[in-house]
Amino acid sequence: MTTLMPTDSNDNAIPALRLKSSGAHSIAASAASARNTAAFDAETKILSVYATVPVYLKFGDSSVTATTSDHYYPAGLYYDFAIGGDQTGHYTHLAVLRASTDGTVYVSEKE
C-alpha cells in the first residue's frame, strides 16, 4: 500500500501530521460554555486537544454550546480528534465547559 506518511524501518506507515501554521487556539474553560473565536480551517481534518482541567466538550458550528451532558474530557490528556473528512461534515468550532475549576483548553489544527 502506498502512502505519503513517513515510514519506520519495517516500512510501516507512521501516522504523523504537522501542526498547521496559524492553527493554534486556546479556549478559557469556565462556568459558562465557551468556544474558539476563529473557525477551524476548512482543510483541517484533525485537531489535537489538551486541557489543564477536566471539561465537557462538544464539536459543532459557530453556535455550538457545551453542557454537562456532553463528552467528559480529563485534564492532562493530549488527544487527536477527527473533525471532518471526505464523506462527513466538517466541524468548525469546539465548545468547552469546565467540570469543576477554571482552566484552559489548548487546540492545535493539524495538516
MARDRENTOR-891641 format. One record per residue (C-alpha): chain; y, x, z; residue in three letters. Coordinates in steps of 0.001 Angstrom, whole numbers. Layout:
<nodes>
 chaine       Y       X       Z residu
      A       Y       X       Z    ALA
...
</nodes>
This chain:
<nodes>
 chaine       Y       X       Z residu
      A       0       0       0    MET
      A    3351    1485    -948    THR
      A    6234    1394    1499    THR
      A    9792    2623    1790    LEU
      A    9343    3227    5514    MET
      A    8665    6711    6851    PRO
      A    5003    7584    7409    THR
      A    3151    9588   10039    ASP
      A     726   12453    9370    SER
      A   -2027    9921    8502    ASN
      A     214    8099    6005    ASP
      A     581    5077    8297    ASN
      A    3933    3343    7990    ALA
      A    6317    3830   10909    ILE
      A    8391     652   11304    PRO
      A   11816    2248   11646    ALA
      A   15187     773   10859    LEU
      A   18574    2394   11220    ARG
      A   21500     980   13148    LEU
      A   23955    -819   10901    LYS
      A   27447     652   10776    SER
      A   29867   -1784   12460    SER
      A   26866   -3775   13702    GLY
      A   27284   -3278   17455    ALA
      A   28063   -6307   19616    HIS
      A   28384   -6928   23341    SER
      A   28377  -10337   24968    ILE
      A   29515  -10992   28534    ALA
      A   26802  -12920   30364    ALA
      A   28317  -15208   32981    SER
      A   28027  -18735   34409    ALA
      A   29228  -20203   31081    ALA
      A   27400  -19737   27784    SER
      A   28948  -17086   25526    ALA
      A   28127  -15821   22030    ARG
      A   29067  -12959   19728    ASN
      A   32521  -13438   18195    THR
      A   31747  -11833   14817    ALA
      A   28831  -13304   12861    ALA
      A   25837  -11108   12133    PHE
      A   25868   -9752    8582    ASP
      A   24027  -11942    6065    ALA
      A   21817   -8947    5147    GLU
      A   20759   -8255    8747    THR
      A   17192   -9349    9444    LYS
      A   16528   -7548   12753    ILE
      A   18553   -7354   15983    LEU
      A   17864   -5115   18950    SER
      A   18866   -6649   22271    VAL
      A   19348   -5087   25715    TYR
      A   20584   -6993   28784    ALA
      A   21905   -5468   32014    THR
      A   20995   -8662   33928    VAL
      A   18430  -11430   33350    PRO
      A   19755  -14004   30863    VAL
      A   18801  -17038   28820    TYR
      A   19000  -16539   25031    LEU
      A   19411  -18869   22085    LYS
      A   19907  -17943   18419    PHE
      A   21806  -20201   16037    GLY
      A   25070  -20693   14177    ASP
      A   28680  -20317   15331    SER
      A   28335  -23304   17683    SER
      A   25106  -22239   19454    VAL
      A   25104  -22619   23259    THR
      A   22563  -21213   25722    ALA
      A   21232  -23251   28657    THR
      A   18713  -22649   31430    THR
      A   16156  -24461   29234    SER
      A   16300  -21652   26644    ASP
      A   14283  -18436   26480    HIS
      A   14449  -16260   29583    TYR
      A   15098  -12581   28847    TYR
      A   14703   -9994   31625    PRO
      A   17130   -7194   32416    ALA
      A   16400   -3659   31264    GLY
      A   14240   -4566   28265    LEU
      A   15066   -3262   24776    TYR
      A   13516   -5605   22210    TYR
      A   13789   -6366   18485    ASP
      A   14206   -9938   17201    PHE
      A   13941  -11219   13623    ALA
      A   16964  -13371   12724    ILE
      A   16164  -14179    9107    GLY
      A   14011  -13374    6169    GLY
      A   13231  -14193    2611    ASP
      A   11648  -17585    3374    GLN
      A   13583  -18589    6502    THR
      A   17101  -19453    7510    GLY
      A   19426  -16828    8938    HIS
      A   20863  -16870   12461    TYR
      A   24478  -15754   12650    THR
      A   25026  -15852   16411    HIS
      A   23340  -15244   19755    LEU
      A   24334  -17247   22832    ALA
      A   23642  -15925   26337    VAL
      A   23825  -17390   29830    LEU
      A   23304  -15361   32997    ARG
      A   20257  -16189   35106    ALA
      A   21819  -15057   38403    SER
      A   24626  -12473   38282    THR
      A   27173  -11485   35639    ASP
      A   26328   -8701   33219    GLY
      A   26401   -7642   29595    THR
      A   24068   -8154   26648    VAL
      A   24205   -5430   24003    TYR
      A   23170   -6319   20453    VAL
      A   22602   -3896   17556    SER
      A   22150   -5035   13974    GLU
      A   19558   -3007   12064    LYS
      A   19079   -2378    8367    GLU
</nodes>
